[in-house]
Amino acid sequence: MIFTLTAGSGDAQALAGGWLVRAAGHGEWRTVADRELDESGWQTTSTPGRWWLDAGLADESAVLYRRRFELPPEPAAELDSADRTADRDGRWWLVASGLCELGHLWLDGTYLGDLRGRHAEHAFEVSHLLRGRSEHLTAVEASRGTVRLPQSEDARVNIQRTGPARIERVRAQVIEASPDRAVLRIAATVDSAGTHRSEITTTVLPADHPDAGWSKDATRQVASVGDGLALSEPVLARGRNELEWLVALEQPTLWWPAGSGDQALYCIDIDVAIDGRSSHAVRLPTGIRTVSVRRGRLAVNGETHRDGLDALRVVEHELSHPGFYESANSDGRLLCQQVTLDPSVFTGAERGLRALAAQAAAAAADHAGHHPSVAAWQQVPPLGRRQWPRAMGRWAYRTMASAMHAADPTRPVLPPDRR
């Protein structure tokens, strides 16, 4: 089968270098986005997100960033074109990740939203803000929150162009795996600028397959429908669309932990096309395997692991950088990812605990659920607490466990005292 394949997510302008930074004084976040703000006392940094490496800022818990930029002539001309049609033309986004654990983002004096989660990707549509002006200003208030962890990866801030539809979130889970057949459940949130009949193409191919990943070629030959390829044509409504579908693989190569077999890896490529043109594409690494715990014993692909739960390396509290999980995938390590509520919003939130637990569980499943190395979740109290507040007791643990089972029924959820 031949189909159009262009990487809609590849058209991006990186905002690297030229950032200004200073310590955040009391209440100064109110003026950080002002275009006329005096910048004489600010220092220059190559990239935001690692201010403790900048001179004089190592002990600061919060800082302010500013950066002025201009779009290249071609995108700027497209944005200012008078004959554009809103639903059919491109959409422009300010995309940030790795900046901070807690923060806020502005563009040209307009508040875009919060930046909660160091490794989450935060995207805000800015098409209306980029029109009619040649020079733009982005501003950030960034803080470490309650966790002071070193950051080895660089932050990223991009101006990104997509078509009318953008994939906001993807969750991929292996619900069945055997040498004969595997089934993956994929759920996605797609943001659409209007009502469109779309074509969503999903391919699941070995990572070393020549067709794995997106190509700049306009067309190419891929596997037949039903063998790692799924096609659907949902009608997208304006706004967020929650979609879910299944992809079947015949005779897959299973992923095994180190010492039990090979670490076969696959790529999940998802492309959303509107009117035959790619609007946005994403890619996820994964492995085909199942995991379970029965009577305190860990089983991978139905076979009991020789080291049992002791084989699990606990990843404490914080979700890690994607590269950490990818390395564990390749090495065949088994991870137990701890999941907790955000300490900054936990106090006094007993009545909203279910909603907070569901939010934390969904974020964990979206971020790490497609990695085969993540073999279990573990619900834990907020950082800095050895146990939940007394009034919550066992109910809090049951609430978190229920939320994790709902977000990801393919993995066991361990209590805090189990590994």
N, C-alpha and C positions, 0 to 999 in steps of 0.2 A: 504494500500500500504506500502511495506517495502522498505526502501532505506538507504544507508550508511550515517551515520551522525557522523562525528568526527570534533571537533573544531580545525580547522587549525590555528586559531589565538591564541590558548592556549599555544603554544610552545614558551615561551619567557624567556629571562634572564634579570632580572631587574638590572639596574645599580644604586643601592641605597647605600648611605653611601660612605665615602672615597673621597668626592669631595674636591677640593681645590678652594679657591676663593680669589680675591683681587679686589680693585677698578681699573677701566680701565683708565689708563693714556692716554694722547694724542698719537694716532698712535700705541698703544700697541697691538691692535687687529691683527696687521701684524705678530706678533711673538707668539701669544697665542698657536698656534698649533705646535710649534717647539718641537721636542722630547727632545732636549738638553737644553731647557730653564731652567734657575736657578729658583727653586721653594722654595728657603729658606725664602722668604718674604711672602709666601702665608699662609692663615689660613685654617683650616679644617672646613667643614660644612657637615651636614648629607644629605642634598638634595639641588639641585640648585633651583632657582626660588623665594626664599624668603630671599634675602640678607639683606633687611632692618631689619631683626631680628638678624643678625650676628653682633658681636661686631665691632664698628667702621665703619660700612657700612650703617647706617640708612639714611644718607643724600646723598648717592651716587645715581646718576641717571643711571649709567652704571657700570657693573662689568664684570670680566672675570672668567671663570670656566675651570678647567681641571680635568680629571679623567683617571687613568690607570686601565686596567682590562684585565683579561684572560678569554677565553671561557672555559667551562667545557670540559673534555677530549673527550666525545662522539661527540658533535658538531664540535669540532676542527678536529677530525679524519675524519668526514664526509666531511668537507670543503676541506681537503687536499687529499681526496681519488683520486687516479689516474684514476679510471674507471668510473667517473661520466659522465652523459650526461646532458648538460646544460639545455635543454628544459624540461627534465623530473624530475630532482632532485630539491631539495628545494632551495628557494631563501631566503636571509637573509637581514633584514632591521634594520636600526636604527630609532626608533620611539620615538618622544618626544612630550610632551604636557604640558602646564602649566608653562613653563620656563619663559616666558617674553612676553611683548607686541610686541617688536621689537628685533630681534637678528639674529645671524648667527651661523652656526654649522660646525665643522670640525671633521674628523676622520682620524687618522694617517697622519696628515698634508694635507689631501685632503679636499678642501672646498665642502660641501654637498649642502648647500642652505640656504635660510633665514627662520627665524622663525617668521612669521607675524601672530599675533593673539594669545592671551593667551590661549584660550580654544580650538583652532583648533588642530587636530592631524597632525603632520608633520612626514612623512615617507620617508626615503631615502634608496634605495637598496645599500647594502654594501658588497655583496657576494664577489666581486673581491678584496675588501680591507681586508677582514678577512682571506684570504688564505695566507699561506706561512709565517705567523708570529704568535708567541705565545702571545706576549704582545701587547696591543693596547692602543691608547690614543684618547679620545674624548675631544674636546674643544668647548667652547661656549662664544660668546660675547652677553651679555644680557642687555637690557635697558628697562626702563618703558615707554618710549615714552612721550606723553604729559599728560597721565592720571596716577594719583597716587592713586591707589585703593588697599585696603588690600586684601591679597590673603589667604583665609581660607583653600583651598585645597592644597594638596602636588603636586609638579611637578612629572612627570613620564618620565623616560628615559629607554627604553628597547631595547634589541637586540631580534628581533622577526623572527621566521622562518615560511614561508608559502610554499605552493606548487608553481607550475609555474604561477598561476594567483592570484592576490591580489585585493580585493575590495578597491579602493581608496576613493570613495565618494558614499553616498547613500542619496537620497531625497525621502521621503514618504509623500504623500498627500491624504487626503480623499476627493474625488470628488463627492461622492454621499453617503448619509446616511439616512436611514429610519429604522423603526422597522422590515421591511421585507427584506431589502437588503442594502448592502454597497459595494462601489467600491473604491479601493485604487489604485492610480497611483504611481509606484515606478520607479525611475530612478537611474542608478548606472554607475559609471566609473570603469571598470575592467582593470587592467594592466596585460598584459600577456607576458611571456618570449618568446613565439613563437606562431605559428598557431596551435590551438587546437579546437577540438569539445568538448564543455563543457556541463555540466548539472547544471543548476541553480535551486535550490529548495527554494521556499519561503513559509513559514508558518505564518499565522496570527491567534494566539490563545489567549484566555483570560490569563491574567498574572498569575492567580492562577491555570491554567490548568496543570495537571501533565506532559504534553508533551511540555509545553512552555519552551523555552530556550534550549540550546544545552546540550546533554547528552554525557557522555563518552562511553555509550554503542555503539557497532558497528552498531546495527540495532534496530529499534523500530517501533511500529505501530503508524501512525498518521492519521489525518482526510483524507477523500477521496478528490480527485481532484475536484475543483470547490467549495469547502466549506472551504475556508481559506488556501488552498494549491494550489500553482502554480508551474508547471514544464516547463522548456524550455531548448532547446539544441542549443544555438547559437554557431556559429563558431567564435572563438576569433582570431583576427589578432595580430601580434606582436605589442606591444605598448599599448596605451590607446584605450579602446573600450567603446563607449557611448551606453548604453542599456536602454530600457524603456519597462515596461509591466504592466498589470493590474491584480489585485487580487480581486475576488468577495467573499463576506461573506453573507451567508443566515441567516436571523433573528439575526442580531447582537444585543448586548446590548449597548445602546447608552451612551455616556459620557455627563453628565450635570454639569453645574456650581453649586456651593454650594447653597442650598435652593431650587433648581429646580428639583433635582433628584440625583441618585447615580453617583459616579465617576468610571465607569467601565473602566478598563485599559486592553490593549492587548499588546502582544509582537510580533514584526515582526522579524523573523529569516530568514536570507538569507545565503545560502551556495553555493559556487561555487566549483564544482568537476571536476577534469580532470582524464580521464581513470578510473572512478569509485572510485577515492579517493578524499576526501575533500581537497581542496587547501587553502581555506580561508572562514571564516564565520564571520558575524556581526549580532548584535542584536540591535533593536531600540524599545523603549517603545512608545506607542501611545494610542489614544482614538478615538472612532468612533463618530464623530459629524460634523455638518456643522455650519458655522457662516456667517452672512451677516449684512450689515447696509442698511436700507431703510428709506429714509426721516429722517435721523438723529437718527433712533432707531435701537438698537442692537437686533438681533434675533439669537438664538441658536437652532439648529434643527428645524427651521421654527417657533419657538415660541418667541415672543418678551420678552426680559429680562426686569424685573420690574424696574431695576435701569438704563437701557439704557446704553449710553456710559460712564456714571459715574461709572459703575461697573469695567471699565478697569483700572488696575494699570499700570502706565507707567514705563517701564524698560528703563532707560535713556542711550542712546548712545551705551554703551558697551554690547556685547553679554555676557550672564552670563554663569556660570558653569552649566553643564548638571544637576547636583543635584538640582539646584534652580528650574529649570523647572519641574523636576520630583516631587518635593515637591508641586509645584503649581498644577500639575496634580492630585495628591492624595487629595489635600485640596479643589479642585474645584474653584480655583482662576482664574480670567480672566486677561490676560496680554496684554498690547499693547507694542510691542517691537520696539523701535526706531532704525532706520537704517540711517547711514550717510556714507559719503566718508571718507577715511583714511586721517586725517589732514596732515600727513607727505608727501602725494603725491598730495594734492589738488591744491596748489598754482600754477597758470599758466597753469592749465590743462584744459582750456575751450574746446579746440578742442578734447580732449580725454575724455570728461565728460561722454559720453554714455558708453564707455568701462569701466570706473571706476565705474559708477553706476551699470552696469550689474555685475561686479565683487563683489561689496558690496552686492547686492541683492541676488546673488547666494550663497554667504557665509552665509548670514542670513537664507535663506531657507534651506540650507543643515544642519545648526547647530540646528535650533529650529523649523523647519517646521513640524516635526512629532509630536510635543507636542500639545495635545488638549487645554492646558491652554493658548497658544498663539492665541489670537482671532483676532488680527489686527496688521498691520505694520504701522509705522509712519515715513515718511521721514523728516529728519531734517538737518540743515546746519552742517558743521564741528564743533567739540567741540571748544568752545571759541568764536564762532560767534553767534550773535542773528539773523542774516539773511545771505543769500548768498551774494557774491560780487555783487555790483549793476549791473555790465555788464551782469550778468546771469539772474537775476530776476526770472520771472515766468517760463522761459524755464528750469531752473535748477530743479524746483519742478516738472514740467511735465516729465522731463527726469528720475528723481528718481522714480516717481510714475509708469511710464511706465515699468521701469526695474523691480520693485517689482511685478507688475501685471504679467509680463512675467515669473518671477521666481516662483511665487506662485499665481495662479489665484483663489485659494480657500478661500482667506482671503481679507477683505477690506484693503485699504491703506488710512490712514487718513492724512490730511494736518497737519502742525505743531500746528495750533491753535485749533485742535479738540481733544477730548478724547472719 
